[in-house]
Amino acid sequence: MKNVNTIGVDLAKNIIQVSVVTASGKEVQNKALMRKKFAEYLAKQKPGLVAFEACATAHYWARQAVKQGHQIKIIPAQAIVPFRQGHKTDRNNALAVAEAANHPNIKVAPCKGIEQQGMQSIQRSRELLIQERTALSNHLRGLLLEFGVVIPRGFACLTQHIPDILEDGENELPESYRPTLLRLYERFCTLRDDIKYLDKEIGALVRQNETCRRLTKLEGVGPIGSVLIFANLGTGEAFRNGREFSSYIGLTPKQYSSGGKVNIVGISRYVANQRLRAVLIQGARAYVHKMKEPKTAKDRWLWSLIQRAGYGRAAVALANKNVRTAWALLTQGTEYKPQLVA
């Protein structure tokens, strides 16, 4: 990418700011474009490096830039902040993106393909429905408790008890609220059915997608985990090794070292892909607690770790190992074959 211009892009819904920086580091253009004009602008530019801040629509525009022969970089927002000079404006942001793109060893986010984003969108929609179901369940329980009606924990108990509560004319539930309760109960049932439908759809997509199918063979990785790994990892080419991908998710410990002293602390609570990490650790916990007798070399390692460090740390370690194995599977195109012990 020598002797080519770098185009830094500050994305927004309708107005997009672009900053063009030459190979010598001189800014020759900084202007705002409408959304349709920006697509034409990319087509007219000579092939170069187009850098985007990792935000909404970044992956879409990155794919459009690739179609026009450009190389692309999607840079996390926290990596761009040190390069911004002056106030936070669209012009300064676009220039900061261009300067960050040419900085050595800058960390970039992998560009997602259409299939990856499609599967990720289904999973995000499922999470939204689950959150709505939980919120509605808590809402119903809280209001009914005000009338002395107590429902045991669990969605099944809620589904079982509300029809009886509606038919019971001797409880203190006012007649004016019963139609509203019925409507909310029907909405709860609809959410339940929609979640079941999306679960079946995700299962079918995993069976059709060879990459996700291979990932489900890992210990503690189910359909949801495989979809999220595929959506974030893709072909794995954006990461140099499995350890880098594990660090990207947030499964490796933080380091705070100085003066030659290495100080390793726990995993970061905030700097991570919290959605994927939570699913992987939850699946690993289920596998760890279910395991009774080691059948493979990996199980033997895991069982030994459980005895030394406990179930919690063993689950995190298993999730970390699964992520590194997943990177190797996708970059090498191999199948996961656990080594059985005699």
CORWOSUL-V140369 format. One record per pair of residues at least 6 apart in sequence whose ideal C-beta (glycine too) atoms are under 8 Angstrom apart, sorted by the first residue. I is the first residue (numbers start at 1). J is the second residue. D is the distance in Angstrom with one decimal. If there is no record, write none. Layout:
BEGIN
i=[I & I]
j=[J & J]
d=[D & D]
END
This chain:
BEGIN
i=[1 & 1 & 1 & 2 & 3 & 4 & 4 & 4 & 4 & 4 & 5 & 5 & 5 & 5 & 5 & 5 & 5 & 5 & 5 & 6 & 6 & 6 & 6 & 6 & 6 & 6 & 6 & 6 & 6 & 6 & 7 & 7 & 7 & 7 & 7 & 7 & 7 & 7 & 7 & 7 & 7 & 8 & 8 & 8 & 8 & 8 & 8 & 8 & 8 & 8 & 8 & 8 & 8 & 8 & 9 & 9 & 9 & 9 & 9 & 9 & 9 & 9 & 9 & 9 & 9 & 10 & 10 & 10 & 10 & 10 & 10 & 10 & 10 & 10 & 11 & 11 & 11 & 11 & 11 & 11 & 11 & 12 & 13 & 13 & 13 & 14 & 14 & 15 & 15 & 15 & 15 & 15 & 16 & 16 & 16 & 16 & 16 & 17 & 17 & 17 & 17 & 17 & 17 & 17 & 17 & 18 & 18 & 18 & 18 & 18 & 18 & 18 & 18 & 19 & 19 & 19 & 19 & 19 & 19 & 19 & 19 & 20 & 20 & 20 & 20 & 20 & 21 & 21 & 21 & 21 & 21 & 21 & 22 & 25 & 25 & 27 & 27 & 30 & 30 & 30 & 32 & 33 & 38 & 39 & 42 & 42 & 42 & 42 & 42 & 43 & 45 & 45 & 47 & 47 & 47 & 47 & 48 & 48 & 49 & 49 & 49 & 49 & 49 & 49 & 50 & 50 & 50 & 50 & 50 & 50 & 51 & 51 & 51 & 51 & 51 & 51 & 51 & 51 & 52 & 52 & 52 & 52 & 52 & 52 & 52 & 52 & 53 & 53 & 53 & 53 & 53 & 53 & 53 & 54 & 54 & 54 & 54 & 54 & 55 & 58 & 58 & 59 & 59 & 59 & 59 & 62 & 62 & 62 & 63 & 63 & 63 & 65 & 66 & 66 & 72 & 73 & 73 & 73 & 74 & 74 & 74 & 74 & 75 & 75 & 75 & 75 & 75 & 75 & 75 & 76 & 76 & 76 & 79 & 79 & 79 & 80 & 80 & 80 & 80 & 81 & 82 & 83 & 83 & 83 & 83 & 83 & 84 & 84 & 84 & 84 & 85 & 85 & 85 & 86 & 100 & 108 & 109 & 110 & 110 & 110 & 110 & 110 & 110 & 111 & 112 & 112 & 112 & 113 & 115 & 116 & 116 & 116 & 117 & 119 & 119 & 119 & 119 & 119 & 119 & 119 & 120 & 120 & 120 & 122 & 122 & 122 & 122 & 122 & 123 & 123 & 123 & 123 & 123 & 125 & 126 & 126 & 126 & 126 & 127 & 129 & 129 & 129 & 129 & 130 & 132 & 133 & 133 & 133 & 133 & 133 & 136 & 136 & 136 & 136 & 137 & 137 & 137 & 139 & 140 & 140 & 140 & 140 & 140 & 140 & 140 & 141 & 141 & 143 & 144 & 144 & 144 & 144 & 144 & 147 & 147 & 147 & 147 & 148 & 148 & 149 & 149 & 149 & 149 & 151 & 151 & 151 & 151 & 152 & 155 & 158 & 159 & 159 & 159 & 162 & 162 & 163 & 165 & 165 & 165 & 166 & 166 & 166 & 166 & 166 & 173 & 199 & 202 & 202 & 202 & 203 & 205 & 205 & 206 & 206 & 206 & 206 & 206 & 206 & 207 & 209 & 211 & 211 & 211 & 212 & 212 & 212 & 212 & 213 & 214 & 214 & 214 & 215 & 215 & 215 & 215 & 215 & 215 & 215 & 216 & 216 & 216 & 216 & 217 & 217 & 218 & 218 & 218 & 218 & 219 & 219 & 219 & 219 & 219 & 219 & 219 & 219 & 220 & 220 & 220 & 220 & 220 & 220 & 220 & 220 & 220 & 220 & 220 & 221 & 221 & 221 & 221 & 221 & 222 & 224 & 225 & 225 & 225 & 225 & 228 & 228 & 228 & 228 & 229 & 229 & 229 & 229 & 232 & 232 & 232 & 232 & 233 & 233 & 233 & 233 & 233 & 234 & 235 & 235 & 236 & 236 & 236 & 236 & 237 & 239 & 239 & 239 & 241 & 241 & 242 & 242 & 242 & 242 & 242 & 242 & 243 & 243 & 245 & 245 & 245 & 245 & 246 & 246 & 246 & 246 & 246 & 248 & 249 & 249 & 249 & 249 & 249 & 249 & 250 & 250 & 250 & 250 & 250 & 250 & 250 & 251 & 251 & 251 & 251 & 251 & 251 & 251 & 251 & 252 & 252 & 253 & 253 & 253 & 253 & 254 & 254 & 254 & 254 & 254 & 255 & 255 & 255 & 255 & 256 & 256 & 257 & 267 & 277 & 280 & 280 & 280 & 281 & 281 & 281 & 283 & 284 & 284 & 284 & 284 & 284 & 285 & 285 & 285 & 287 & 287 & 288 & 288 & 288 & 288 & 288 & 288 & 289 & 291 & 291 & 291 & 294 & 294 & 294 & 294 & 295 & 295 & 296 & 296 & 296 & 296 & 297 & 297 & 297 & 297 & 298 & 298 & 298 & 299 & 299 & 300 & 302 & 302 & 302 & 305 & 305 & 305 & 306 & 309 & 325 & 328 & 329 & 329]
j=[48 & 49 & 71 & 23 & 23 & 23 & 46 & 47 & 48 & 49 & 20 & 21 & 22 & 23 & 28 & 45 & 46 & 48 & 49 & 20 & 21 & 22 & 23 & 48 & 49 & 50 & 51 & 98 & 101 & 102 & 18 & 19 & 20 & 21 & 45 & 48 & 49 & 50 & 51 & 70 & 98 & 18 & 19 & 20 & 21 & 51 & 94 & 95 & 96 & 97 & 98 & 99 & 100 & 101 & 16 & 17 & 18 & 19 & 50 & 51 & 52 & 53 & 61 & 94 & 97 & 16 & 17 & 18 & 19 & 53 & 90 & 93 & 94 & 97 & 52 & 53 & 55 & 56 & 57 & 58 & 61 & 90 & 35 & 56 & 57 & 34 & 35 & 32 & 33 & 34 & 35 & 90 & 32 & 33 & 34 & 35 & 38 & 30 & 31 & 32 & 33 & 90 & 91 & 93 & 94 & 29 & 30 & 31 & 32 & 33 & 38 & 41 & 94 & 27 & 29 & 30 & 91 & 94 & 95 & 97 & 98 & 27 & 28 & 29 & 30 & 98 & 27 & 28 & 95 & 98 & 99 & 102 & 28 & 99 & 102 & 95 & 98 & 91 & 94 & 95 & 90 & 41 & 61 & 64 & 50 & 64 & 65 & 68 & 70 & 68 & 68 & 70 & 68 & 69 & 70 & 71 & 70 & 71 & 70 & 71 & 72 & 73 & 101 & 102 & 62 & 65 & 70 & 71 & 72 & 73 & 72 & 73 & 74 & 75 & 97 & 98 & 100 & 101 & 58 & 61 & 62 & 72 & 73 & 74 & 75 & 97 & 74 & 75 & 76 & 77 & 80 & 93 & 97 & 74 & 75 & 76 & 77 & 109 & 77 & 74 & 109 & 74 & 111 & 112 & 117 & 72 & 74 & 111 & 111 & 113 & 114 & 72 & 72 & 111 & 111 & 101 & 106 & 108 & 108 & 109 & 110 & 111 & 97 & 100 & 101 & 106 & 107 & 108 & 109 & 107 & 108 & 109 & 100 & 106 & 107 & 93 & 96 & 97 & 100 & 96 & 100 & 96 & 97 & 99 & 100 & 103 & 92 & 93 & 95 & 96 & 92 & 95 & 96 & 92 & 106 & 238 & 238 & 232 & 233 & 234 & 237 & 238 & 239 & 238 & 120 & 231 & 234 & 234 & 209 & 230 & 231 & 234 & 231 & 202 & 205 & 209 & 212 & 227 & 230 & 231 & 227 & 228 & 231 & 198 & 201 & 202 & 205 & 227 & 202 & 224 & 227 & 228 & 231 & 198 & 195 & 198 & 199 & 202 & 275 & 191 & 194 & 195 & 198 & 195 & 191 & 155 & 188 & 191 & 192 & 195 & 184 & 187 & 188 & 191 & 155 & 158 & 188 & 184 & 151 & 158 & 162 & 181 & 184 & 185 & 188 & 151 & 158 & 177 & 150 & 151 & 165 & 173 & 181 & 171 & 172 & 173 & 174 & 171 & 172 & 165 & 171 & 172 & 173 & 157 & 158 & 161 & 162 & 161 & 192 & 188 & 188 & 189 & 192 & 181 & 185 & 185 & 171 & 173 & 181 & 173 & 178 & 181 & 182 & 185 & 181 & 223 & 223 & 224 & 227 & 223 & 212 & 227 & 212 & 213 & 216 & 223 & 226 & 227 & 213 & 230 & 226 & 230 & 330 & 223 & 226 & 227 & 230 & 226 & 329 & 335 & 336 & 221 & 225 & 226 & 229 & 230 & 326 & 329 & 222 & 223 & 225 & 226 & 335 & 336 & 322 & 325 & 326 & 336 & 284 & 287 & 298 & 299 & 302 & 318 & 322 & 338 & 280 & 283 & 284 & 285 & 286 & 287 & 288 & 315 & 318 & 319 & 322 & 229 & 280 & 283 & 322 & 326 & 283 & 279 & 276 & 279 & 280 & 283 & 275 & 276 & 279 & 280 & 276 & 280 & 323 & 326 & 248 & 249 & 273 & 276 & 239 & 245 & 326 & 327 & 330 & 330 & 330 & 331 & 245 & 327 & 330 & 331 & 331 & 245 & 248 & 327 & 324 & 327 & 323 & 324 & 325 & 326 & 327 & 328 & 252 & 324 & 323 & 324 & 326 & 327 & 252 & 320 & 323 & 324 & 327 & 273 & 272 & 273 & 276 & 277 & 280 & 323 & 267 & 268 & 271 & 272 & 273 & 274 & 277 & 267 & 272 & 277 & 280 & 316 & 319 & 320 & 323 & 267 & 320 & 264 & 265 & 266 & 267 & 264 & 265 & 266 & 267 & 268 & 262 & 263 & 264 & 265 & 263 & 265 & 263 & 316 & 319 & 319 & 322 & 323 & 315 & 316 & 319 & 319 & 315 & 316 & 318 & 319 & 322 & 311 & 312 & 315 & 315 & 318 & 302 & 306 & 311 & 314 & 315 & 318 & 311 & 299 & 302 & 303 & 300 & 302 & 303 & 341 & 340 & 341 & 338 & 339 & 340 & 341 & 338 & 339 & 340 & 341 & 321 & 338 & 339 & 338 & 341 & 341 & 314 & 317 & 318 & 313 & 314 & 317 & 314 & 317 & 336 & 334 & 335 & 336]
d=[7.5 & 5.4 & 6.4 & 6.4 & 5.0 & 6.4 & 7.3 & 7.2 & 4.2 & 6.4 & 5.3 & 6.6 & 5.8 & 7.2 & 7.7 & 7.7 & 7.3 & 4.6 & 7.6 & 7.4 & 4.8 & 8.0 & 7.9 & 6.5 & 4.6 & 7.8 & 6.4 & 4.8 & 5.4 & 5.8 & 5.8 & 7.2 & 5.5 & 7.9 & 6.8 & 6.3 & 7.0 & 4.7 & 6.9 & 7.8 & 6.8 & 7.0 & 4.3 & 7.9 & 6.7 & 5.2 & 4.7 & 6.1 & 7.1 & 3.6 & 2.8 & 7.3 & 7.9 & 6.5 & 6.3 & 7.3 & 5.5 & 8.0 & 6.4 & 6.6 & 5.0 & 7.5 & 7.0 & 6.4 & 6.3 & 7.0 & 4.1 & 7.8 & 7.8 & 6.5 & 5.1 & 4.1 & 4.1 & 6.3 & 6.2 & 6.5 & 5.7 & 7.1 & 5.6 & 6.1 & 6.6 & 7.5 & 7.7 & 7.9 & 7.9 & 6.5 & 5.6 & 5.3 & 7.3 & 6.4 & 7.8 & 7.5 & 7.1 & 5.2 & 7.6 & 6.5 & 4.6 & 7.3 & 7.4 & 5.1 & 7.7 & 3.9 & 6.2 & 6.8 & 4.3 & 7.2 & 7.3 & 6.4 & 7.9 & 6.2 & 7.2 & 6.8 & 6.0 & 6.0 & 7.0 & 4.5 & 7.2 & 3.8 & 4.4 & 7.2 & 4.9 & 7.0 & 5.3 & 4.0 & 7.4 & 7.5 & 5.2 & 7.4 & 7.3 & 4.3 & 6.9 & 7.4 & 5.9 & 7.8 & 7.6 & 6.0 & 7.5 & 5.2 & 6.2 & 6.4 & 6.6 & 5.7 & 7.7 & 6.4 & 7.1 & 6.3 & 5.5 & 5.0 & 7.0 & 5.3 & 7.4 & 7.4 & 7.6 & 4.2 & 5.7 & 7.6 & 6.0 & 7.3 & 7.0 & 5.1 & 7.5 & 6.7 & 6.0 & 7.9 & 7.6 & 4.4 & 4.6 & 7.2 & 5.2 & 7.6 & 7.3 & 4.5 & 7.8 & 6.0 & 5.0 & 6.0 & 7.0 & 3.5 & 4.5 & 6.2 & 5.9 & 7.0 & 7.2 & 5.2 & 7.2 & 7.0 & 7.8 & 6.1 & 8.0 & 5.6 & 5.8 & 7.2 & 5.5 & 5.0 & 6.3 & 4.9 & 6.2 & 4.7 & 6.8 & 5.3 & 7.9 & 7.1 & 5.8 & 4.7 & 6.3 & 4.5 & 5.8 & 4.7 & 6.9 & 7.6 & 7.4 & 5.1 & 5.9 & 7.6 & 6.2 & 5.0 & 7.6 & 4.9 & 5.8 & 4.4 & 7.6 & 5.8 & 6.5 & 5.4 & 6.5 & 6.4 & 7.6 & 5.7 & 7.2 & 6.5 & 7.9 & 6.0 & 6.0 & 6.1 & 5.9 & 7.4 & 5.1 & 5.7 & 5.0 & 7.7 & 8.0 & 4.1 & 7.9 & 4.6 & 4.7 & 7.3 & 5.4 & 6.4 & 7.9 & 3.9 & 6.3 & 7.7 & 7.4 & 5.2 & 5.8 & 7.2 & 7.5 & 7.4 & 7.4 & 5.7 & 7.7 & 3.2 & 7.5 & 7.6 & 7.2 & 6.7 & 6.6 & 6.4 & 7.9 & 6.4 & 4.8 & 5.7 & 7.3 & 7.9 & 6.1 & 7.6 & 7.9 & 5.0 & 6.5 & 5.5 & 7.4 & 7.5 & 3.8 & 6.4 & 6.5 & 6.2 & 7.3 & 7.6 & 6.9 & 6.7 & 5.4 & 6.3 & 7.2 & 6.7 & 6.5 & 4.4 & 7.4 & 7.1 & 7.7 & 5.6 & 5.4 & 5.1 & 7.0 & 6.3 & 5.8 & 7.3 & 6.7 & 4.4 & 6.6 & 6.7 & 6.6 & 6.6 & 5.3 & 6.8 & 6.4 & 5.7 & 6.9 & 7.5 & 7.8 & 6.7 & 7.2 & 7.4 & 6.1 & 7.4 & 7.2 & 5.6 & 7.2 & 7.9 & 7.7 & 6.4 & 6.9 & 7.5 & 7.9 & 6.9 & 4.8 & 5.2 & 7.7 & 7.3 & 5.7 & 5.8 & 6.1 & 7.9 & 6.7 & 5.7 & 5.7 & 4.9 & 7.6 & 7.8 & 7.0 & 7.1 & 7.5 & 7.1 & 7.4 & 7.1 & 4.8 & 7.6 & 6.6 & 6.5 & 7.6 & 8.0 & 6.0 & 6.4 & 6.0 & 7.5 & 7.4 & 8.0 & 5.3 & 6.7 & 6.0 & 5.3 & 7.1 & 7.2 & 4.3 & 6.3 & 6.4 & 4.5 & 5.7 & 6.5 & 6.4 & 7.0 & 8.0 & 5.3 & 6.4 & 7.4 & 4.2 & 6.1 & 5.3 & 7.7 & 5.7 & 5.9 & 6.4 & 5.6 & 7.4 & 3.9 & 5.5 & 6.7 & 5.7 & 7.0 & 6.5 & 6.6 & 7.9 & 4.9 & 7.3 & 4.5 & 4.8 & 6.1 & 6.5 & 5.9 & 7.5 & 5.0 & 6.8 & 7.8 & 7.9 & 6.5 & 6.7 & 7.8 & 7.4 & 3.9 & 4.1 & 7.7 & 6.3 & 3.6 & 7.6 & 7.9 & 6.0 & 7.2 & 6.5 & 7.3 & 7.2 & 5.7 & 5.9 & 7.7 & 5.8 & 5.7 & 7.9 & 5.0 & 5.7 & 5.1 & 6.8 & 4.6 & 5.7 & 8.0 & 7.0 & 7.8 & 7.5 & 5.3 & 7.9 & 7.5 & 6.4 & 5.8 & 7.5 & 6.3 & 6.5 & 6.6 & 5.9 & 7.6 & 6.0 & 7.0 & 7.2 & 5.0 & 4.2 & 4.1 & 7.0 & 4.3 & 6.8 & 6.3 & 7.9 & 7.0 & 6.6 & 3.1 & 7.1 & 7.6 & 3.7 & 5.9 & 7.0 & 6.4 & 5.9 & 7.3 & 7.8 & 4.8 & 5.3 & 5.4 & 4.6 & 5.7 & 8.0 & 6.7 & 6.1 & 4.8 & 5.6 & 5.2 & 7.4 & 6.0 & 5.9 & 5.5 & 6.4 & 2.2 & 6.2 & 7.1 & 5.1 & 6.4 & 7.8 & 6.2 & 7.5 & 6.7 & 5.8 & 4.4 & 6.0 & 6.8 & 6.9 & 4.9 & 6.2 & 6.0 & 5.7 & 7.5 & 4.9 & 7.0 & 6.9 & 5.4 & 6.9 & 6.9 & 5.8 & 7.5 & 4.9 & 5.9 & 5.4 & 7.1 & 7.4 & 4.1 & 6.5 & 6.8 & 5.7 & 6.0 & 4.9 & 7.6 & 4.1 & 7.2 & 4.1 & 4.4 & 7.0 & 7.1 & 7.8 & 4.3 & 7.9 & 6.7 & 6.8 & 6.6 & 5.4 & 5.4 & 4.9 & 6.5 & 6.4 & 6.3 & 6.9 & 7.0 & 4.2 & 7.4 & 4.7 & 6.7 & 6.6 & 6.8 & 4.2 & 5.8 & 5.6 & 6.2 & 7.4 & 4.4 & 7.8 & 5.8 & 7.5 & 5.8 & 7.2 & 8.0 & 7.8 & 6.0 & 5.9 & 7.6 & 5.9 & 7.3 & 4.6 & 5.8 & 4.5 & 7.7 & 6.6 & 7.3 & 7.4 & 5.9]
END
